[in-house]
């Protein structure tokens, strides 16, 4: 199998670096009522902030209408708690998407690698694992597993999966592969939008023994003969070659798609064109509308 090229940069749901922001520069998008501040949940948050600091950082987005101001997307109760304690600034994650609806719909939970980094940051500040587990409402074993999440995973694969919702068990399968194969597997996961343990095991099953770490092979997959495993390896190599061919033309194809979509959008923004098409080509008009709707959804 050919040597992999260095992965291209990808778009993350958050900026790479956290930022310490004055609370006065953060505008909440939801009201924290008196009833909410009297709830047991708020009392737990306030107690955890006093005891351990902020383990789970608030999420903000840059306010495009007012330079230097931020919109609070997630963490309203945490923000209320730190204000009550008397803090005047807070460390935040900066979301790239500034629409609260889109944020809640698409980035409602931190990706597992981002949560891993958050836990490491808390440990480095001296917060005990037991306290972190209590704050995040999980057991200590789960915290320890997440701390070791990226052990044996190459940095290029981490970059590819950094903002993806990948099950912890999938990383166990990735560790069975050598670095170059880890990158290939991560690229295939992203291309197929599949991150499940089942898919990860199938990638391991389609990996030649020479690309597995020592002790991970030779592999035996229950219910599959050696011939079937060899066929899986061949199919995996074929899929990887096809993926590379698509990757080579992706930039040009995407540019053509953007230009074509923009042209179609301008067409159906013209009332005369829409009226004519509605009278004579209603099916085509419907397809044009689907194209523009899908383009807006992807943005």
C-alpha positions in Angstrom: 0.0 0.0 0.0 1.3 3.4 -0.9 2.6 5.7 1.7 0.0 8.2 3.0 0.3 11.9 2.3 0.1 14.2 5.3 -3.6 14.8 6.0 -5.1 18.1 5.0 -6.3 20.5 7.6 -9.9 20.1 8.7 -12.5 22.4 10.2 -13.2 21.9 13.9 -16.3 22.8 15.8 -14.2 24.9 18.2 -11.1 27.1 17.9 -7.9 25.3 18.8 -7.1 27.4 21.9 -9.3 28.3 24.9 -9.5 31.9 25.9 -9.9 33.7 29.2 -12.7 36.3 28.8 -14.1 39.0 31.0 -17.5 38.0 32.2 -18.7 41.5 31.3 -17.9 40.8 27.7 -20.1 37.7 27.5 -23.8 38.0 26.6 -26.0 35.1 27.7 -28.6 33.8 25.3 -30.9 32.4 27.9 -32.2 33.8 31.2 -31.3 32.0 34.4 -34.4 32.4 36.6 -34.6 32.5 40.4 -36.2 29.1 40.3 -33.3 27.6 38.4 -30.8 29.1 40.9 -32.7 27.4 43.7 -32.6 24.0 42.0 -30.5 21.1 43.2 -28.7 21.1 39.9 -27.5 24.6 40.4 -26.4 23.9 44.0 -24.3 21.0 42.7 -22.8 23.1 40.0 -21.9 25.9 42.4 -20.4 23.4 44.9 -18.3 21.8 42.2 -17.1 25.2 40.9 -16.0 26.1 44.4 -14.4 22.7 45.1 -12.7 21.9 41.7 -13.1 25.0 39.5 -14.5 24.8 36.0 -13.9 21.3 34.7 -16.3 21.7 31.8 -15.7 25.1 30.3 -18.5 27.4 29.1 -18.9 27.6 25.3 -19.1 31.0 23.6 -19.0 32.4 20.1 -17.6 35.6 18.8 -20.3 38.3 18.4 -20.0 39.4 14.8 -22.1 42.5 15.5 -19.9 43.8 18.3 -16.1 43.3 18.3 -14.7 42.0 21.5 -18.0 40.7 22.7 -19.0 37.0 23.0 -22.3 35.1 23.0 -22.8 32.4 25.6 -24.0 29.2 23.9 -23.6 26.7 26.6 -23.0 26.9 30.4 -25.5 29.4 31.7 -25.7 27.8 35.1 -22.0 27.5 35.4 -21.7 31.2 34.4 -24.2 32.2 37.1 -22.3 30.1 39.7 -18.9 31.7 39.0 -20.5 35.2 39.0 -22.0 34.4 42.4 -18.7 33.2 43.7 -17.2 36.6 42.6 -15.0 35.7 39.6 -14.8 38.4 36.9 -13.3 36.3 34.1 -13.6 32.8 32.9 -11.8 30.4 30.6 -14.0 29.4 27.6 -14.2 27.2 24.5 -14.8 29.3 21.4 -17.3 27.8 19.1 -16.9 28.5 15.4 -20.6 28.3 14.7 -22.3 31.3 16.3 -25.9 30.2 15.9 -27.4 28.9 19.1 -29.9 26.7 17.3 -27.2 25.2 15.1 -24.9 24.8 18.1 -27.5 22.9 20.2 -28.5 20.8 17.2 -25.0 19.8 15.9 -22.4 20.4 18.7 -24.5 19.6 21.7 -21.8 17.5 23.2 -18.0 17.9 23.2 -16.2 15.4 21.0 -14.5 12.7 23.0 -11.0 14.0 22.2 -12.0 17.5 23.4 -13.4 16.0 26.6 -10.1 14.1 27.0 -8.2 17.4 26.8 -10.5 19.0 29.2 -9.9 16.3 31.8 -6.1 16.5 31.3 -6.3 20.3 31.9 -8.2 19.7 35.1 -5.8 17.1 36.3 -2.8 19.4 35.5 -4.5 22.0 37.7 -4.5 19.5 40.6 -8.1 18.5 40.5 -8.4 14.9 41.8 -9.9 12.3 39.5 -12.7 11.6 42.1 -13.8 15.2 42.0 -13.8 15.3 38.2 -15.9 12.1 38.1 -18.4 13.7 40.5 -18.6 16.9 38.5 -19.2 15.0 35.2 -21.5 12.5 36.9 -19.4 9.4 35.8 -17.3 6.9 37.7 -13.6 7.2 38.3 -12.8 4.3 36.0 -14.4 6.2 33.1 -12.2 9.3 33.9 -9.1 7.2 33.9 -10.0 5.6 30.6 -10.6 9.0 29.1 -7.2 10.2 30.4 -5.5 7.3 28.5 -7.7 7.8 25.5 -4.9 8.8 23.0 -2.1 6.5 24.3 -0.8 4.7 21.2 -2.7 6.9 18.8 -0.6 9.0 16.3 -1.0 12.7 16.2 -2.2 12.8 12.6 -5.1 10.4 13.4 -5.9 12.6 16.5 -6.2 15.7 14.3 -8.5 13.9 11.9 -10.8 12.7 14.7 -10.5 15.7 17.0 -14.0 17.0 16.6 -15.7 13.7 15.8 -18.0 11.8 18.2 -15.9 8.6 18.3 -16.7 5.8 20.9 -13.9 5.1 23.3 -13.8 1.5 22.2 -13.0 2.6 18.7 -9.6 3.9 19.9 -8.9 0.5 21.3 -9.1 -0.9 17.8 -7.0 1.9 16.4 -4.2 1.1 18.8 -3.9 -2.3 17.1 -2.7 -0.6 13.9 0.6 1.0 13.1 0.6 4.8 12.7 0.3 5.0 8.9 -2.6 2.5 9.0 -4.2 4.5 11.8 -4.2 7.6 9.6 -5.7 5.6 6.7 -8.4 4.2 9.1 -9.2 7.7 10.4 -9.5 9.1 6.9 -11.8 6.3 5.9 -14.0 6.9 9.0 -14.3 10.6 8.2 -15.0 9.9 4.5 -17.7 7.3 5.4 -18.9 9.2 8.5 -18.7 6.0 10.4 -16.9 5.8 13.8 -18.5 2.7 15.4 -16.6 -0.1 17.1 -18.1 -2.5 14.5 -16.6 -0.4 11.6 -13.3 0.0 13.5 -13.1 -3.8 13.9 -13.8 -4.3 10.2 -10.9 -2.0 9.4 -8.6 -4.0 11.7 -9.9 -7.1 10.0 -9.0 -5.7 6.6 -5.5 -4.7 7.7 -2.5 -6.8 6.6 -0.5 -8.2 9.6 2.5 -6.1 8.5 0.5 -3.0 9.4 -0.6 -4.2 12.8 1.4 -3.5 16.0 3.2 -6.4 17.5 0.9 -8.7 19.4 -2.2 -7.5 17.5 -1.8 -10.2 14.8 -2.0 -12.5 13.1 -5.7 -11.9 13.5 -8.5 -14.4 13.5 -12.0 -13.1 12.9 -14.7 -15.4 14.1 -16.7 -16.9 11.3 -14.3 -15.9 8.5 -11.8 -18.1 6.7 -8.3 -17.0 5.8 -9.4 -16.6 2.2 -12.3 -14.3 3.3 -9.9 -12.2 5.4 -7.5 -11.9 2.5 -10.4 -10.8 0.3 -11.3 -8.2 2.9 -7.7 -6.9 2.8 -7.8 -6.6 -1.0 -11.2 -4.8 -0.9 -9.8 -2.4 1.8 -6.8 -1.6 -0.4 -9.1 -1.1 -3.4 -11.3 1.3 -1.3 -8.3 3.2 -0.2 -7.1 3.7 -3.8 -10.6 4.9 -4.8 -10.6 7.2 -1.9 -7.3 8.8 -3.0 -8.6 9.3 -6.5 -11.6 11.1 -5.1 -9.4 13.1 -2.8 -7.3 14.3 -5.7 -10.3 15.7 -7.6 -12.2 16.9 -4.6 -11.0 20.5 -4.7 -11.9 21.0 -8.4 -15.2 19.2 -8.0 -16.2 21.2 -4.9 -15.4 24.5 -6.7 -17.5 23.4 -9.7 -20.3 22.5 -7.3 -20.1 25.9 -5.5 -20.2 27.8 -8.7 -23.1 25.8 -10.1 -25.1 26.1 -6.9 -24.5 29.8 -6.8 -25.8 30.1 -10.4 -28.9 28.1 -9.6 -29.5 30.2 -6.5 -29.4 33.4 -8.5 -31.8 31.9 -11.1 -34.5 31.1 -8.6 -34.1 34.4 -6.9 -35.4 36.0 -10.1 -39.2 36.2 -9.9 -39.6 36.0 -13.7 -37.5 32.9 -14.0 -39.4 31.2 -11.1 -42.8 32.1 -12.6 -41.8 30.8 -16.1 -40.4 27.5 -14.6 -43.4 27.1 -12.4 -45.6 27.2 -15.4 -43.6 25.1 -17.8 -40.9 23.2 -15.8 -42.3 22.6 -12.3 -40.3 19.4 -11.7 -37.1 21.2 -12.6 -37.9 24.1 -10.4 -38.5 21.7 -7.5 -35.0 20.2 -8.1 -33.4 23.6 -8.2 -35.1 24.5 -4.9 -33.7 21.3 -3.3 -30.2 22.2 -4.5 -30.4 25.6 -2.9 -32.0 24.3 0.3 -29.3 21.6 0.7 -26.6 24.3 0.1 -28.1 26.5 2.9 -28.3 23.5 5.3 -24.6 22.6 4.7 -23.6 26.2 5.5 
